[in-house]
Amino acid sequence: MEDTYRTIEAPSEGLYKEKGSKFIALAFPVYSEEDVKDTLAELRKKYYDARHHCYAYILGADQTRYRANDDGEPNHSAGDPILGQMRSAGLSNVLIVVVRYFGGTKLGVSGLINAYKVAAAEAIAQATILEKHETTLLQAHYDYPQMNDVMSLVKEYDLTVREQRFMLDCRLTLEVRKSLQEEITQKLEEMEGVKVEELADSPTT
């Protein structure tokens, strides 16, 4: 379905060595540009003495948000080969950073392309790949008499309850598959006195 994508379960690592240069490839599951920025900042601190931190990422089930960065290497010699490996594996919501320690001998553009490609491929090979669905968060507001109807719907669709608050009225935050969002919103709104809103900080997990 259009909301399904392949990603990695947990961070993984690959390594490639050539003429004294060391290429450490680090793959991470990410869900937003903010995740990418935070991860890059941490890696730049950790590998502060490396010559380059080249990377690529792809976000979203439709894979339309992506970026490749050569970080000072010759144009298209680092970021694009990394991105190409991710595309070959059909991955999304993944960031791969290849940290290079220069060994004193230049590899040439074709040598660099090969090094970044092989390092990224190794990190992907070490990862556990799984299928996930893009989701969004819906918040339902209702009064106590509607509780049974709302909970029946949650059970019917096996929805994940992220948060629930029962005070003067009830508030339930649900994680819903993108492809079912319209259907579930409609069913909730058909119940008397139930209001539904989509939350802005929806996950893409």
GUMAR-449585 format. One record per atom (N, C-alpha, C): residue in one letter; x, y, z. Coordinates in pm, whole numbers, plus 50000, padded with zeros to 5 digits. Example, Ala and Ser with C-alpha at 12.3 -4.5 7.8 and 13.67 -1.06 7.14 Angstrom:
BEGIN
a513194943150780;a512304955050780;a513204967050780;s512854977550708;s513674989450714;s512905000350787;
//
This chain:
BEGIN
m500854988050000;m500005000050000;m500885012550000;e500265023849967;e501055036149952;e501655041350082;d501205036150196;d501765040950323;d502795031050382;t503175020950302;t504135010950349;t505535014250297;y506535012350380;y507905014750336;y508865005150406;r510065003650349;r511104995250407;r512095004250481;t512465000150599;t513425008050677;t514304998650758;i515185004450841;i516034995950925;i515524996251069;e515694985151137;e515134983851273;e515934991851376;a517254992051358;a518134998451458;a519405003251388;p520195011651454;p521445016251392;p522365004551355;s523115006251246;s524064995851203;s525325002751149;e526364994751131;e527665000551094;e528344992250986;g529074999250898;g529874992450796;g531244998950792;l532244991850737;l533604997250732;l534264993450601;y534985003250543;y535745000650420;y537095007650434;k538175000550399;k539505006550406;k540145006150268;e540825017050232;e541495017850102;e542685027150113;k543875022050081;k545115030050081;k545275038750206;g545025032750320;g545195040050446;g543985048050490;s543075051250396;s541845058550434;s540845048650494;k540125053550594;k539135045150661;k537755051750643;f536785043950595;f535425049050574;f534485041450668;i533975048550769;i533065042350866;i531645046550829;a530815036850791;a529435039850752;a528495036950868;l527675046850902;l526755045651016;l525325048250967;a524465038150982;a523075039350936;a522145040651056;f521155049551042;f520215052151152;f518785052951099;p517795047651177;p516395050551142;p516095064951184;v515515072951097;v515145086851128;v513735089551077;y513065099651137;y511675102451099;y511435116851057;s512455125351068;s512275139451033;s513625145851007;e513595157950946;e514835165550924;e515505168751059;e514665170451162;e515175173451296;e516025161751347;d515525149451326;d516285137451364;d517635137151293;v517605140551163;v518835140551083;v519845150451141;k519375162751168;k520255173251224;k520875168951357;d520035163551446;d520505159351578;d521565148251568;t521295138551481;t522215127251464;t523545132051407;l523465140751305;l524705146151245;l525535153851348;a524855161851429;a525555169851532;a526295160651630;e525625149751669;e526255140151763;e527465133451699;l527325129551571;l528425122551504;l529625131751481;r529325144451452;r530445153951431;r531225155951561;k530525155151673;k531215156151803;k532035143451829;k531405132051804;k532055119151833;k533275116951744;y533115119851614;y534205117951518;y534775131551477;y535095139651577;y535505153651552;y536815154551473;d537635143751479;d538945144151413;d538915138251271;a537715134851221;a537615129351085;a537665140650982;r538145137150861;r538255147150754;r536885150750695;h536035140750677;h534715143150614;h533615135350687;h532405141250687;h531195134350736;h530165135350622;c530255126350526;c529355126750410;c528095118650441;y526965123050387;y525735116050424;y524655117150318;a523635108950336;a522415109550255;a521275104450341;y520075109750313;y518895104550384;y517695104650290;i516725096150321;i515445095650250;i514365094950357;l513315103250340;l512215103450437;l510875101050368;g509955094650440;g508565092950393;g508385080550307;a507185074750314;a506885062750236;a507005065350086;d506715077850044;d506785081049901;d508215084549857;q509155085249951;q510575087849924;q510835101049852;t509965110849869;t510135123449795;t511035133349868;r511285131049997;r512195140050072;r513525133050090;y514535138350026;y515855132050036;y516945142650015;r518165139050057;r519285148150037;r520585140250037;a521555144849958;a522885138849957;a523895150149978;n524895148050065;n525865158450097;n527275152850089;d528145159550009;d529525154849989;d530495159850096;d530085169450176;d530905174850285;d532375177050246;g532585184150137;g533955187750098;g534645178050004;e534075166149984;e534635157049883;e534235162449744;p534915157949634;p534515162549501;p533025160149475;n532395169249399;n530945168449371;n530515154449328;h529455149649389;h528805136849355;h529675124549379;s530775126149455;s531645114449477;s531315107149607;a530485113249692;a530225107249824;a528735105949854;g528015117349863;g526595117149898;g525755108849802;d525985110949671;d525175103649571;d525375088549575;p526635083649587;p526795069049598;p526105063249723;i526115070949832;i525425066349955;i523915065649927;l523375076449869;l521945077049836;l521555065749742;g522425063149645;g522165052349547;g522015038749613;q522825036049715;q522735023249786;q521425022149863;m520975033349921;m519705033349993;m518535030749897;r518635037249780;r517555035349680;r517535021049628;s518735015449605;s518815001549557;s518164991949655;a518314995049784;a517734986449888;a516274989849915;g515775000549850;g514365004649867;g514065009950005;l515045016650067;l514875021150205;l514325035350215;s513615038050324;s513175051550355;s513225053550506;n513145066250547;n513305069850689;n514635064450743;v515665066450661;v517015061850696;v518015072950665;l518995074550754;l520145083450733;l521395074750737;i522265076550635;i523565069850639;i524645080550633;v525515080450732;v526655089650737;v527925081350721;v528785085550627;v530075078750613;v531165088450659;v531835084450767;v532895092550827;v534225088050766;r534985097650708;r536255093850644;r537455099350720;y538355089950749;y539675093750802;y540655092450686;f541285103450647;f542175103750530;f543485096650562;g543915088150470;g545125080350494;g546365085750428;g546265097450364;g547455103550304;g547585101250154;t546865091350100;t546925088749955;t545575091949893;k545575100549789;k544315103949723;k543795091849644;l542485090249645;l541885078649578;l541345081949439;g541235094949408;g540625098649280;g539115097549291;v538405104149200;v536925104549209;v536335090449199;s536805082249105;s536215068849092;s536505060349215;g537685062349275;g538025055049397;g537145059149513;l536845072249520;l535965077449627;l534545072049611;i534045072549487;i532675067649460;i532555053249507;n533545045149471;n533535031049510;n533585029449662;a534445037249728;a534615036149874;a533325039549948;y532695050749909;y531465054849978;y530315045149950;k530305040049828;k529255030449788;k529395017449869;v530615012049874;v530844999349943;v530595000750093;a531055011950152;a530855014150296;a529365014650329;a528605022350248;a527145023550271;a526465009950254;a526875002450151;a526274989250125;a526524979850243;e527724981050304;e528084972650418;e527194975850540;a526944988950564;a526074992850676;a524664987350655;i524184987850530;i522834982650498;i522804967450518;a523874960750474;a523954946150487;a523914941750633;q524464950150722;q524504946750865;q523184949850936;a522294957150868;a521034961550933;a519934951050918;t519004951351012;t517784943250999;t516754951950929;i516294947450813;i515344955550735;i513924950450762;l513014959950784;l511634956050810;l510674965550740;e509444960850725;e508404969050662;e507624976350769;k507374989150745;k506574996950840;k505495004550764;h504575010250841;h503515018450782;h503625032650834;e503415042250744;e503365056250790;e502115057950874;t502265065250984;t501115067351072;t500935082151102;t499785085351156;t499505098951200;t498825098051337;l498795109151410;l498135109051541;l496785116151533;l495755109451581;l494415115451589;l494025116551735;q493425127851769;q492955129351907;q491425130351906;a490785121651982;a489325121451991;a488885127452125;h487935136652120;h487355142752242;h485915137952250;y485505133052367;y484125128052379;y483725127752527;d482435125352551;d481945124252688;d481835109452725;y481685106952854;y481675092952902;y480675083752832;p479465088452798;p478525079252733;p479055073252601;q479985080452534;q480515075452406;q481695065752423;m482135063852548;m483335055852575;m483305042052510;n482185034752526;n482125021152472;n482245020852321;d481565030352253;d481625030852106;d483045033652059;v483705043352123;v485075047052083;v486015035252105;m485895029052222;m486785017852253;m486545005552163;s485315003752122;s485004992752028;s485734994951896;l485765007451851;l486455010951725;l487965008651740;v488495012751854;v489935010851882;v490274995851873;k489404987551931;k489624973051931;k489474967351791;e488444971851719;e488154966751584;e489354968851490;y489974980651498;y491094983851409;y492454981151475;d492434976151597;d493674973351670;d494594985651673;l494024997051712;l494765009651712;l495645010951836;t496775017751819;t497675020351932;t497205032852004;v496955031552136;v496565043052217;v497835049352271;r498115061652230;r499325068552275;r499115075552410;e497905080552430;e497645088052554;e496145088052580;q495735086952706;q494315088352737;q494125096552864;r493145105652858;r492865113952975;r491365113753002;f491015109853122;f489605109553160;f489385119253275;m488855130953243;m488565140853347;m487065144153337;l486725156853317;l485305160053299;l484805154053167;d485705154353067;d485385147252943;d486575138052913;c486515130652804;c487575120952771;c488375125652651;r489645122652655;r490525126152542;r491435114252515;l491435109852391;l492185097952354;l493065101252234;t494385098552244;t495295100752130;t495625087252069;l495315085851940;l495475073051871;l496485074051758;e497275063551742;e498185062851627;e497485054651519;v497365060551402;v496545054651296;v497345053951166;r497195042951094;r497845041850962;r497315052750870;k498225058950795;k497825069950705;k496695065850612;s496785053550558;s495785049250460;s494405047150523;l494345046150658;l493055044050726;l492565056750795;q493355067450788;q493045079650862;q491645085050832;e491325086050703;e490025091650663;e488875083050714;e489025069950695;e487975060350734;e487715060950886;i488785061050964;i488635060951111;i488095074451160;t488605085351100;t488095098751137;t486595099451114;q486165094550998;q484735094950962;q483895086751061;k484385074751095;k483625066051187;k483505072451326;l484585078951370;l484535085551500;l483575097451497;e483655105251388;e482805117151378;e481325113751362;e481055101551315;e479645097151302;e479025094351439;m479885092451539;m479375090151675;m478955103551734;e477815103751798;e477285116351853;e478225122251958;g478565134951942;g479365142052044;g480855139252040;v481335132151937;v482785129351928;v483435139151831;k484475145751877;k485235154851790;k486625149051769;v487135150451645;v488455144751613;v489345155451552;e490615155551595;e491575164551529;e492875157051505;e493575161051397;e494885155251368;e495925163451441;l496845156751508;l497885163951582;l499035167551491;a499595179451512;a500645184551423;a501935176351430;d502285171651548;d503565164351559;d503375149451535;s502695146451423;s502405132451391;s503695124851362;p503765112351409;p504955104351378;p504885098951237;t505985094051188;t505995087351057;t506665073851080;t506065066151168;t506745053951210;t506115041551151;
//
